[in-house]
Amino acid sequence: MRPPASHTLVRAWCLRHAESENVTGGRAGAVPAAPLTERGRDQAIAAARTLAREPITRFYSSTALRAWQTASLLAASPALGVVAMPELAEVGIGEREGTTDPAIRARTAEVLRAWIVEQDLGQQVADGETGHEVVARVTTAFQKIAITHPNETIAVVGHVASLTVTLGRLCALGSKIWGTPLPHAEPFLIEWDGQAWHCPAWPGDVATKPAPAGSTNEPASPDNDKITIYDCRTRRPRRVYVPEKWRRASH
């Protein structure tokens, strides 16, 4: 299913949910029952003020409690309501859901880097989802939204990994978004022009800067900012940079 090719403009304000207890507790995975922290509630209220003048007609969120709570705080009028979409869920990591194991958190960062920088969507954490599965379901959500809301403005509350890998591909942002994980409850705009999705500015200072050919935007870094991965193309292990923000970020 693809939105109709026309000159219809759909404006979608996207944001990662506000701070939640799975983040402060260091638990990895989708963790759907984790609620917002008090700080998270304040962040969501601040985001609501940011979006107050936008003509938003509907709020969407994943089915995770923290995303739904964020969207509910954004929706100033009960009449607007919040539509929960399971397709917007965070990346699932199977049997390791909810773990605080640092090795799994490191593996999560490694997989995200493979998806975003190497464009290797076949990677997964434990027996969890592949990048192909994540991109397919989140893309479906945005396609449904575009079809439902021609010439309207809506808001979508999702999660750091699933939004990043999918919007990076839908908006053709490439690897330049690696190293700038989405902050909590900071709205950013994407637009459907009838042919493709576009992102005028990704949160973070590398958002709209074109990367040089062959560049992965990986800064020089000490070795302790790197992890060892097995490169399937060279069949050799190699050290790659993983931003500290990704290594400690939960979903």
Contacts in CASP RR format, 6 or more apart in sequence:
PFRMAT RR
TARGET T0000
AUTHOR 0000-0000-0000
METHOD contacts of the structure
MODEL  1
MRPPASHTLVRAWCLRHAESENVTGGRAGAVPAAPLTERGRDQAIAAART
LAREPITRFYSSTALRAWQTASLLAASPALGVVAMPELAEVGIGEREGTT
DPAIRARTAEVLRAWIVEQDLGQQVADGETGHEVVARVTTAFQKIAITHP
NETIAVVGHVASLTVTLGRLCALGSKIWGTPLPHAEPFLIEWDGQAWHCP
AWPGDVATKPAPAGSTNEPASPDNDKITIYDCRTRRPRRVYVPEKWRRAS
H
1 140 0 8 1.000
1 143 0 8 1.000
1 144 0 8 1.000
1 147 0 8 1.000
2 143 0 8 1.000
3 10 0 8 1.000
3 143 0 8 1.000
3 146 0 8 1.000
3 147 0 8 1.000
3 192 0 8 1.000
3 194 0 8 1.000
4 147 0 8 1.000
4 194 0 8 1.000
5 194 0 8 1.000
5 195 0 8 1.000
6 150 0 8 1.000
6 194 0 8 1.000
7 193 0 8 1.000
7 194 0 8 1.000
8 146 0 8 1.000
8 150 0 8 1.000
8 151 0 8 1.000
8 192 0 8 1.000
8 193 0 8 1.000
8 194 0 8 1.000
9 151 0 8 1.000
9 191 0 8 1.000
9 192 0 8 1.000
9 193 0 8 1.000
9 194 0 8 1.000
10 145 0 8 1.000
10 146 0 8 1.000
10 149 0 8 1.000
10 150 0 8 1.000
10 151 0 8 1.000
10 152 0 8 1.000
10 153 0 8 1.000
10 154 0 8 1.000
10 191 0 8 1.000
10 192 0 8 1.000
11 152 0 8 1.000
11 153 0 8 1.000
11 154 0 8 1.000
11 189 0 8 1.000
11 190 0 8 1.000
11 191 0 8 1.000
12 142 0 8 1.000
12 145 0 8 1.000
12 153 0 8 1.000
12 154 0 8 1.000
12 155 0 8 1.000
12 156 0 8 1.000
12 189 0 8 1.000
12 190 0 8 1.000
12 191 0 8 1.000
12 192 0 8 1.000
13 51 0 8 1.000
13 54 0 8 1.000
13 56 0 8 1.000
13 153 0 8 1.000
13 154 0 8 1.000
13 155 0 8 1.000
13 156 0 8 1.000
13 187 0 8 1.000
13 188 0 8 1.000
13 189 0 8 1.000
14 155 0 8 1.000
14 156 0 8 1.000
14 157 0 8 1.000
14 158 0 8 1.000
14 163 0 8 1.000
14 167 0 8 1.000
14 187 0 8 1.000
14 188 0 8 1.000
14 189 0 8 1.000
14 190 0 8 1.000
15 47 0 8 1.000
15 70 0 8 1.000
15 155 0 8 1.000
15 156 0 8 1.000
15 157 0 8 1.000
15 158 0 8 1.000
15 182 0 8 1.000
15 185 0 8 1.000
15 186 0 8 1.000
15 187 0 8 1.000
15 188 0 8 1.000
16 157 0 8 1.000
16 158 0 8 1.000
16 159 0 8 1.000
16 160 0 8 1.000
16 163 0 8 1.000
16 182 0 8 1.000
16 183 0 8 1.000
16 184 0 8 1.000
16 185 0 8 1.000
16 186 0 8 1.000
17 36 0 8 1.000
17 61 0 8 1.000
17 62 0 8 1.000
17 64 0 8 1.000
17 66 0 8 1.000
17 67 0 8 1.000
17 69 0 8 1.000
17 70 0 8 1.000
17 157 0 8 1.000
17 158 0 8 1.000
17 159 0 8 1.000
17 184 0 8 1.000
17 185 0 8 1.000
18 36 0 8 1.000
18 39 0 8 1.000
18 40 0 8 1.000
18 41 0 8 1.000
18 42 0 8 1.000
18 43 0 8 1.000
18 44 0 8 1.000
18 47 0 8 1.000
18 66 0 8 1.000
18 69 0 8 1.000
18 70 0 8 1.000
18 73 0 8 1.000
18 184 0 8 1.000
18 185 0 8 1.000
19 36 0 8 1.000
19 37 0 8 1.000
19 39 0 8 1.000
19 40 0 8 1.000
19 43 0 8 1.000
19 184 0 8 1.000
19 185 0 8 1.000
20 34 0 8 1.000
20 35 0 8 1.000
20 36 0 8 1.000
20 37 0 8 1.000
20 40 0 8 1.000
20 66 0 8 1.000
21 34 0 8 1.000
21 35 0 8 1.000
21 36 0 8 1.000
21 37 0 8 1.000
21 66 0 8 1.000
22 29 0 8 1.000
22 31 0 8 1.000
22 34 0 8 1.000
22 66 0 8 1.000
22 98 0 8 1.000
22 250 0 8 1.000
22 251 0 8 1.000
23 34 0 8 1.000
23 37 0 8 1.000
23 184 0 8 1.000
23 249 0 8 1.000
23 250 0 8 1.000
23 251 0 8 1.000
24 37 0 8 1.000
25 100 0 8 1.000
25 250 0 8 1.000
26 100 0 8 1.000
26 105 0 8 1.000
26 250 0 8 1.000
27 34 0 8 1.000
27 98 0 8 1.000
27 99 0 8 1.000
27 100 0 8 1.000
27 250 0 8 1.000
28 93 0 8 1.000
28 96 0 8 1.000
28 97 0 8 1.000
28 98 0 8 1.000
28 99 0 8 1.000
28 100 0 8 1.000
28 101 0 8 1.000
28 104 0 8 1.000
28 105 0 8 1.000
28 108 0 8 1.000
28 125 0 8 1.000
28 250 0 8 1.000
28 251 0 8 1.000
29 90 0 8 1.000
29 91 0 8 1.000
29 92 0 8 1.000
29 93 0 8 1.000
29 96 0 8 1.000
29 97 0 8 1.000
29 98 0 8 1.000
29 99 0 8 1.000
29 108 0 8 1.000
29 125 0 8 1.000
29 250 0 8 1.000
29 251 0 8 1.000
30 64 0 8 1.000
30 89 0 8 1.000
30 90 0 8 1.000
30 91 0 8 1.000
30 92 0 8 1.000
30 93 0 8 1.000
30 97 0 8 1.000
30 159 0 8 1.000
30 251 0 8 1.000
31 64 0 8 1.000
31 90 0 8 1.000
31 97 0 8 1.000
31 98 0 8 1.000
31 250 0 8 1.000
31 251 0 8 1.000
32 63 0 8 1.000
32 64 0 8 1.000
32 65 0 8 1.000
32 89 0 8 1.000
33 64 0 8 1.000
33 65 0 8 1.000
34 64 0 8 1.000
34 65 0 8 1.000
34 66 0 8 1.000
35 65 0 8 1.000
35 66 0 8 1.000
35 69 0 8 1.000
36 44 0 8 1.000
36 66 0 8 1.000
36 69 0 8 1.000
36 70 0 8 1.000
40 70 0 8 1.000
40 184 0 8 1.000
40 185 0 8 1.000
41 69 0 8 1.000
41 73 0 8 1.000
43 184 0 8 1.000
43 185 0 8 1.000
44 69 0 8 1.000
44 70 0 8 1.000
44 73 0 8 1.000
44 74 0 8 1.000
44 185 0 8 1.000
45 73 0 8 1.000
46 185 0 8 1.000
47 70 0 8 1.000
47 73 0 8 1.000
47 74 0 8 1.000
47 185 0 8 1.000
47 186 0 8 1.000
47 187 0 8 1.000
48 73 0 8 1.000
48 74 0 8 1.000
48 76 0 8 1.000
50 187 0 8 1.000
51 74 0 8 1.000
51 155 0 8 1.000
51 187 0 8 1.000
52 76 0 8 1.000
54 153 0 8 1.000
54 155 0 8 1.000
55 152 0 8 1.000
55 153 0 8 1.000
56 80 0 8 1.000
56 153 0 8 1.000
56 154 0 8 1.000
56 155 0 8 1.000
57 80 0 8 1.000
57 149 0 8 1.000
57 152 0 8 1.000
57 153 0 8 1.000
57 154 0 8 1.000
58 80 0 8 1.000
58 81 0 8 1.000
58 83 0 8 1.000
58 148 0 8 1.000
58 149 0 8 1.000
58 152 0 8 1.000
58 154 0 8 1.000
58 155 0 8 1.000
59 71 0 8 1.000
59 72 0 8 1.000
59 74 0 8 1.000
59 75 0 8 1.000
59 80 0 8 1.000
59 81 0 8 1.000
59 82 0 8 1.000
59 83 0 8 1.000
59 154 0 8 1.000
59 155 0 8 1.000
59 156 0 8 1.000
59 157 0 8 1.000
60 71 0 8 1.000
60 82 0 8 1.000
60 83 0 8 1.000
60 84 0 8 1.000
60 85 0 8 1.000
60 88 0 8 1.000
60 141 0 8 1.000
60 145 0 8 1.000
60 154 0 8 1.000
60 155 0 8 1.000
60 156 0 8 1.000
60 157 0 8 1.000
61 67 0 8 1.000
61 68 0 8 1.000
61 70 0 8 1.000
61 71 0 8 1.000
61 82 0 8 1.000
61 83 0 8 1.000
61 84 0 8 1.000
61 85 0 8 1.000
61 88 0 8 1.000
61 156 0 8 1.000
61 157 0 8 1.000
61 158 0 8 1.000
62 68 0 8 1.000
62 84 0 8 1.000
62 85 0 8 1.000
62 86 0 8 1.000
62 88 0 8 1.000
62 89 0 8 1.000
62 90 0 8 1.000
62 157 0 8 1.000
62 158 0 8 1.000
62 159 0 8 1.000
63 84 0 8 1.000
63 85 0 8 1.000
63 86 0 8 1.000
63 88 0 8 1.000
63 89 0 8 1.000
64 89 0 8 1.000
64 90 0 8 1.000
64 158 0 8 1.000
64 159 0 8 1.000
67 88 0 8 1.000
67 157 0 8 1.000
67 158 0 8 1.000
67 159 0 8 1.000
68 82 0 8 1.000
68 84 0 8 1.000
68 157 0 8 1.000
70 157 0 8 1.000
70 185 0 8 1.000
71 82 0 8 1.000
71 155 0 8 1.000
71 157 0 8 1.000
72 82 0 8 1.000
74 155 0 8 1.000
74 157 0 8 1.000
75 81 0 8 1.000
75 82 0 8 1.000
85 141 0 8 1.000
85 144 0 8 1.000
86 137 0 8 1.000
87 137 0 8 1.000
87 138 0 8 1.000
87 140 0 8 1.000
87 141 0 8 1.000
87 144 0 8 1.000
88 138 0 8 1.000
88 141 0 8 1.000
88 156 0 8 1.000
88 157 0 8 1.000
88 158 0 8 1.000
88 159 0 8 1.000
88 162 0 8 1.000
89 137 0 8 1.000
89 159 0 8 1.000
89 162 0 8 1.000
90 158 0 8 1.000
90 159 0 8 1.000
90 160 0 8 1.000
90 161 0 8 1.000
90 162 0 8 1.000
90 251 0 8 1.000
91 108 0 8 1.000
91 125 0 8 1.000
91 128 0 8 1.000
91 129 0 8 1.000
91 131 0 8 1.000
91 134 0 8 1.000
91 159 0 8 1.000
91 161 0 8 1.000
91 162 0 8 1.000
91 251 0 8 1.000
92 125 0 8 1.000
92 128 0 8 1.000
92 129 0 8 1.000
93 99 0 8 1.000
93 104 0 8 1.000
93 108 0 8 1.000
93 124 0 8 1.000
93 125 0 8 1.000
93 126 0 8 1.000
93 128 0 8 1.000
93 129 0 8 1.000
94 125 0 8 1.000
94 126 0 8 1.000
94 127 0 8 1.000
94 128 0 8 1.000
94 129 0 8 1.000
95 126 0 8 1.000
95 127 0 8 1.000
96 104 0 8 1.000
96 125 0 8 1.000
96 126 0 8 1.000
96 128 0 8 1.000
104 125 0 8 1.000
104 126 0 8 1.000
105 247 0 8 1.000
105 248 0 8 1.000
105 250 0 8 1.000
106 227 0 8 1.000
106 242 0 8 1.000
106 247 0 8 1.000
107 125 0 8 1.000
107 126 0 8 1.000
108 125 0 8 1.000
108 161 0 8 1.000
109 227 0 8 1.000
109 242 0 8 1.000
109 246 0 8 1.000
109 247 0 8 1.000
109 249 0 8 1.000
110 123 0 8 1.000
110 227 0 8 1.000
110 229 0 8 1.000
110 240 0 8 1.000
110 242 0 8 1.000
111 123 0 8 1.000
111 124 0 8 1.000
111 125 0 8 1.000
112 161 0 8 1.000
112 164 0 8 1.000
112 165 0 8 1.000
112 246 0 8 1.000
113 178 0 8 1.000
113 229 0 8 1.000
113 240 0 8 1.000
113 242 0 8 1.000
113 246 0 8 1.000
114 120 0 8 1.000
114 122 0 8 1.000
114 123 0 8 1.000
114 229 0 8 1.000
115 121 0 8 1.000
115 123 0 8 1.000
115 131 0 8 1.000
115 165 0 8 1.000
116 164 0 8 1.000
116 165 0 8 1.000
116 168 0 8 1.000
116 174 0 8 1.000
116 175 0 8 1.000
116 177 0 8 1.000
116 178 0 8 1.000
117 175 0 8 1.000
117 178 0 8 1.000
117 216 0 8 1.000
117 218 0 8 1.000
119 175 0 8 1.000
120 232 0 8 1.000
121 130 0 8 1.000
121 131 0 8 1.000
121 132 0 8 1.000
121 135 0 8 1.000
121 165 0 8 1.000
122 130 0 8 1.000
122 131 0 8 1.000
122 132 0 8 1.000
123 130 0 8 1.000
123 131 0 8 1.000
124 130 0 8 1.000
124 131 0 8 1.000
131 165 0 8 1.000
134 161 0 8 1.000
134 162 0 8 1.000
134 165 0 8 1.000
134 166 0 8 1.000
135 165 0 8 1.000
135 166 0 8 1.000
135 169 0 8 1.000
138 162 0 8 1.000
138 163 0 8 1.000
138 166 0 8 1.000
139 166 0 8 1.000
139 169 0 8 1.000
139 170 0 8 1.000
141 156 0 8 1.000
142 156 0 8 1.000
142 166 0 8 1.000
142 170 0 8 1.000
142 192 0 8 1.000
142 197 0 8 1.000
145 154 0 8 1.000
145 156 0 8 1.000
146 192 0 8 1.000
146 194 0 8 1.000
155 187 0 8 1.000
159 251 0 8 1.000
160 181 0 8 1.000
160 182 0 8 1.000
160 249 0 8 1.000
160 251 0 8 1.000
161 251 0 8 1.000
163 182 0 8 1.000
164 177 0 8 1.000
164 181 0 8 1.000
164 182 0 8 1.000
167 173 0 8 1.000
167 190 0 8 1.000
167 197 0 8 1.000
167 199 0 8 1.000
168 174 0 8 1.000
168 177 0 8 1.000
168 199 0 8 1.000
170 190 0 8 1.000
170 196 0 8 1.000
170 197 0 8 1.000
171 190 0 8 1.000
171 196 0 8 1.000
171 197 0 8 1.000
171 198 0 8 1.000
171 199 0 8 1.000
172 196 0 8 1.000
173 199 0 8 1.000
173 202 0 8 1.000
174 211 0 8 1.000
175 211 0 8 1.000
175 215 0 8 1.000
175 216 0 8 1.000
175 217 0 8 1.000
176 206 0 8 1.000
176 207 0 8 1.000
176 209 0 8 1.000
176 210 0 8 1.000
176 211 0 8 1.000
176 217 0 8 1.000
177 202 0 8 1.000
177 206 0 8 1.000
177 207 0 8 1.000
178 216 0 8 1.000
178 217 0 8 1.000
178 218 0 8 1.000
178 243 0 8 1.000
179 206 0 8 1.000
179 217 0 8 1.000
179 243 0 8 1.000
179 245 0 8 1.000
179 246 0 8 1.000
180 202 0 8 1.000
180 203 0 8 1.000
180 204 0 8 1.000
180 205 0 8 1.000
180 206 0 8 1.000
180 207 0 8 1.000
181 243 0 8 1.000
181 245 0 8 1.000
181 246 0 8 1.000
181 249 0 8 1.000
182 203 0 8 1.000
183 203 0 8 1.000
186 203 0 8 1.000
188 199 0 8 1.000
188 201 0 8 1.000
188 202 0 8 1.000
188 203 0 8 1.000
189 199 0 8 1.000
189 200 0 8 1.000
189 201 0 8 1.000
190 197 0 8 1.000
190 198 0 8 1.000
190 199 0 8 1.000
191 197 0 8 1.000
191 198 0 8 1.000
191 199 0 8 1.000
191 200 0 8 1.000
192 198 0 8 1.000
199 207 0 8 1.000
200 208 0 8 1.000
201 207 0 8 1.000
201 208 0 8 1.000
202 208 0 8 1.000
206 217 0 8 1.000
211 217 0 8 1.000
218 240 0 8 1.000
218 241 0 8 1.000
219 241 0 8 1.000
221 241 0 8 1.000
223 239 0 8 1.000
225 241 0 8 1.000
225 242 0 8 1.000
225 243 0 8 1.000
225 244 0 8 1.000
226 239 0 8 1.000
226 240 0 8 1.000
226 241 0 8 1.000
226 242 0 8 1.000
227 239 0 8 1.000
227 240 0 8 1.000
227 242 0 8 1.000
228 237 0 8 1.000
228 238 0 8 1.000
228 239 0 8 1.000
229 237 0 8 1.000
229 238 0 8 1.000
229 240 0 8 1.000
230 236 0 8 1.000
230 237 0 8 1.000
231 237 0 8 1.000
231 238 0 8 1.000
END
